[in-house]
Amino acid sequence: MLMNKNAGPPPGEAKLHYGPNGFRVLRTGNHVFCAASGVPIPLEELRYWSVEHQEAYASAELATERLKP
């Protein structure tokens, strides 16, 4: 079977392991959900996450609010 290089990951939620400098894909998908707002975040737009809590955030503001002591 031929694969289209431009097809990208399959639709659905990905499962990631978040590290200090990036993330590792544990289950393929094209998005994760923001832990603060619940909105889907396409993997190519994911910039904010917590290594400690293993959560993704849609924006710096949401991450800051969620991680307040």
Helices and strands as residue ranges (DSSP letters): E 15-18, E 23-27, E 31-33, E 40-42, G 43-45, E 48-50, E 55-57, H 60-66
